[in-house]
Amino acid sequence: MAPGTQGGGGGTALVAHVERALTDLGPEHARTLIVETSSLESFAPARRFYRARGFAEEARIRQFYGPDDDEVVFWKALTSAR
């Protein structure tokens, strides 16, 4: 989201909408939701956002975007089975 629009609930609503849409497909089609972001300090708010919505850090791919800029992959179950 654009920096001027952050904190207004739009991102939370978007994530909730995607989760509902995927959950409605059923576990045979959608069991997990994966998101990714940068490890740069400027992306710390994005990482906090995902963690606050139940996502767990699943992986880091070193130097994915460039030197000292890892890809951070977050995971969230859409079903109760893990």
C-alpha positions in Angstrom: 0.0 0.0 0.0 1.1 3.5 -0.6 2.7 5.0 2.5 0.1 7.7 2.9 -2.7 5.1 3.1 -1.0 2.8 5.6 -2.8 2.2 8.9 -6.3 2.8 7.5 -7.3 -0.9 7.6 -7.1 -1.4 3.8 -4.3 -4.0 4.0 -6.1 -5.9 6.8 -9.3 -5.9 4.8 -7.5 -7.1 1.7 -5.7 -10.0 3.5 -9.0 -11.0 5.2 -10.8 -11.0 1.8 -8.1 -13.2 0.2 -8.2 -15.6 3.2 -12.0 -15.9 2.9 -11.9 -16.4 -0.8 -9.3 -19.1 -0.5 -10.9 -20.8 2.5 -14.2 -20.9 0.5 -12.5 -23.0 -2.1 -12.0 -25.7 0.5 -8.8 -27.5 1.7 -8.6 -29.5 -1.5 -7.7 -26.3 -3.3 -6.2 -24.0 -0.7 -4.5 -25.0 2.5 -1.9 -22.3 3.1 -1.3 -18.6 2.2 2.3 -17.6 1.4 3.5 -14.0 1.2 6.9 -12.5 0.8 8.7 -9.3 1.4 12.2 -7.8 1.8 14.5 -8.0 4.8 15.5 -4.4 4.5 14.8 -2.2 7.6 12.4 -0.1 5.5 10.2 -3.2 5.1 10.0 -3.9 8.9 6.5 -2.5 9.0 5.4 -5.0 6.4 6.9 -7.9 8.4 5.2 -6.7 11.5 1.9 -6.4 9.6 2.0 -10.0 8.5 3.1 -11.3 11.9 0.2 -9.4 13.5 -2.2 -11.2 11.2 -1.0 -14.7 12.1 1.7 -15.3 9.5 4.9 -17.0 10.6 8.3 -16.5 9.0 8.9 -19.7 7.1 12.1 -19.0 5.1 14.7 -16.5 4.1 16.4 -16.6 0.8 19.7 -14.8 1.2 20.6 -12.0 -1.1 17.5 -12.7 -3.2 16.8 -9.0 -4.0 20.5 -8.0 -3.8 23.4 -7.8 -1.4 22.1 -7.6 2.2 18.5 -7.8 1.0 17.0 -11.2 1.7 13.5 -12.4 0.6 11.5 -13.2 3.8 8.7 -15.7 3.2 5.7 -15.9 5.5 3.3 -18.8 5.9 -0.3 -19.1 7.3 -2.5 -22.1 7.5 -6.0 -21.6 6.0 -7.2 -24.9 7.6 -7.1 -26.2 11.1 -5.0 -29.2 10.0 -1.2 -28.6 10.1 
